Amino acid sequence: MKKVIVSILAVGAFIFLTGCEEKPKTRDYYKQHVEEAKVKVQECAKKERMSKNEQEDCSNAKFVTEAGTNTWEGKSDPNALKYE
């Protein structure tokens, strides 16, 4: 009987600990909250270890902050494929 109770408590603790982790924010979220994305990127740079969700969150924040440095984003060059 004790083994059953211990097993149930162990499974419950595992579910509780894995379920409490915050889901990663999307790129769309960070596009609307650019300042928060910049802060997140700085926080991520200081971390030595991250969970999978933290890695995804950091990746999304970094993508949005670096998108502003890409000069081709949202632009097209109509002469790019023309031969002279």
C-alpha positions as CSV (number, residue, x, y, z in Angstrom):
1,M,0.0,0.0,0.0
2,K,2.9,2.4,0.8
3,K,4.4,1.7,-2.6
4,V,1.1,2.7,-4.3
5,I,0.9,6.0,-2.3
6,V,4.5,6.8,-3.0
7,S,4.1,6.1,-6.7
8,I,1.0,8.3,-6.9
9,L,2.8,11.1,-5.1
10,A,5.8,10.8,-7.4
11,V,3.7,11.0,-10.5
12,G,1.7,13.9,-9.1
13,A,5.0,15.8,-8.3
14,F,6.3,15.1,-11.8
15,I,3.1,16.4,-13.4
16,F,3.1,19.5,-11.1
17,L,6.7,20.3,-11.8
18,T,6.5,19.9,-15.6
19,G,3.1,21.7,-15.8
20,C,4.3,24.8,-14.0
21,E,6.7,25.9,-16.7
22,E,5.6,28.9,-18.6
23,K,4.9,28.4,-22.3
24,P,7.2,30.3,-24.7
25,K,6.0,33.5,-26.2
26,T,5.5,33.6,-29.9
27,R,7.3,35.8,-32.5
28,D,4.1,37.6,-33.0
29,Y,3.9,38.5,-29.3
30,Y,7.4,39.8,-29.3
31,K,6.7,41.8,-32.5
32,Q,4.1,43.7,-30.5
33,H,6.3,44.0,-27.5
34,V,9.8,44.8,-28.9
35,E,11.2,46.3,-25.7
36,E,10.3,43.2,-23.8
37,A,12.0,41.1,-26.5
38,K,15.2,43.2,-26.0
39,V,15.1,42.6,-22.3
40,K,14.5,38.9,-22.8
41,V,17.5,38.6,-25.2
42,Q,19.7,40.2,-22.5
43,E,18.4,37.8,-19.9
44,C,18.9,34.8,-22.1
45,A,22.6,35.8,-22.8
46,K,23.3,35.5,-19.0
47,K,21.8,32.0,-18.6
48,E,24.0,29.0,-18.7
49,R,21.2,26.4,-18.9
50,M,17.7,26.6,-20.3
51,S,14.8,24.3,-20.7
52,K,13.4,23.6,-24.1
53,N,10.6,26.2,-23.6
54,E,13.1,28.8,-22.5
55,Q,15.3,28.1,-25.5
56,E,12.2,28.6,-27.8
57,D,11.2,31.8,-26.0
58,C,14.8,33.2,-26.3
59,S,14.9,32.2,-29.9
60,N,11.6,34.0,-30.7
61,A,12.8,37.2,-28.9
62,K,16.1,37.1,-30.6
63,F,14.5,36.7,-34.0
64,V,12.3,39.8,-33.5
65,T,15.2,41.9,-32.2
66,E,17.5,40.9,-35.1
67,A,14.7,41.4,-37.7
68,G,15.2,45.1,-37.5
69,T,18.8,44.8,-38.5
70,N,17.9,42.9,-41.7
71,T,17.7,45.6,-44.4
72,W,15.9,43.3,-46.9
73,E,13.0,42.5,-44.6
74,G,9.7,43.7,-46.1
75,K,11.5,45.0,-49.2
76,S,11.9,43.7,-52.7
77,D,14.2,44.6,-55.5
78,P,12.3,44.5,-58.8
79,N,15.6,44.5,-60.7
80,A,17.2,41.6,-58.7
81,L,16.6,39.0,-61.4
82,K,17.3,41.1,-64.4
83,Y,20.3,40.5,-66.5
84,E,22.1,43.4,-68.1
